[in-house]
Amino acid sequence: MAHNPTAPQGPDGQHDPAGSTQMFRAFVDEGAPQGQRQAPAPAGPRFGLIAGIVVAVVVVAAVAWLALG
């Protein structure tokens, strides 16, 4: 490896390439508890969405029936 005088150096003057990786992993691990991950949302259709579409179709049909009748 080439000598770079502007690179960060450890207390003994030797560059530690794994130091920043270890500190990053510790930072990431401290933010998220290991055993408590949220379950993903169900991939199927939602009841509220289906009910809203059905209500909208009924309202449009009722307005059309009243306008044409």
Secondary structure, 3 states (H helix, E strand, C coil): CCCCCCCCCCCCCCCCCCHHHHHHHHHHHHHCCCCCCCCCCCCCCCHHHHHHHHHHHHHHHHHHHHHHC
